[in-house]
């Protein structure tokens, strides 16, 4: 009994000693020495025992490093996300201020419109925050020689790459949910609210010294004062293939009085010129002291009355594209617009993965001195170029009919290719 108690005490003390030694690393030396000696004396059981303990210690060390790097990446991502969120949020407020706030729209309606814009702002901010945040974080690790210490301790680049890829994938999934579910929901509510504002205050659509392009007509607007417009010119197509031009020196904008009518234009001293496109010599001229022109909802808000591609989820778009191809009753331009929006649903949120692939080798190659500053500069420059490439891709896809897949995914593939080439160069060193 006494022997059993003393044996238990010795085991307890040894376990305490090893728990303390484990914090300082000598236990690793002990396991390594045991592994070598057991191999020398051909004791397979002991060699297996010490080998398993060494592997477990290595895994624990790697997991600690992965958690540390992931935590640092997340903190930098949050800071950069807040920065880009504020930039896009202020930009949205300025756009609303230009078109809505100065028309004395109720404050509650403006707040709702801003709220409906938040999913789009969040979805846009996440990929750029990934690039800039990861570049700054990894640049700091390089500048503080933490990467050199990791490499000197026998760790591979995969220890750093693993949390980078995991964080990039998690951010991409989060951004995709915002882009695929909340963005269409916000767009539907935004358009509905904007329509209500226009119906209650038609002057929102009219801006001084501007050109308003509608679905089937064009308005050239002079000076606007509340509900009065001076020097209004309207170009549109009349029935029978005729081109119509309407000019008025003074126009009063009234609320709709009939369903389907967006606004009513009461024109004073109206002049109407109707031209025959087939025969330019044939034309009609009408003059009137007063004339009323109704502007219908579908001429400004929607020409089809259906749901736009931006208001659909990726699954809805997939079914819509499949149905359009099956029926074969849509133009190439319409089909490409839906295909473009479908690819955009994936390319922008999952751009975070490609940005993470680029940020990892870029920071390690160029971040040896002032890594944070260089990461910020490189990140903003690449973000601007990526944004410009995305806008150009949409323009070429919609106007020129270029393939929507390559227009949306092209910038991502290019960024991923550069990241892979830099990583291969890094491994060679």
KAFENLIN-V402821 format. One record per helix or strand of 3 or more residues. SS is the DSSP state (A for helix, B for strand). FROM is the first residue (numbers start at 1). LEN is the number of residues. Records with the same first field share a line. If there is no record, write none. Layout:
BEGIN
SS: FROM-LEN ; FROM-LEN
END
This chain:
BEGIN
A: 2-23 ; 26-15 ; 44-56 ; 101-3 ; 107-37 ; 146-7 ; 158-43 ; 202-4 ; 297-3 ; 309-3 ; 314-14 ; 332-16 ; 351-16 ; 371-29 ; 404-25
B: 210-4 ; 217-5 ; 228-11 ; 242-14 ; 261-16 ; 283-14
END
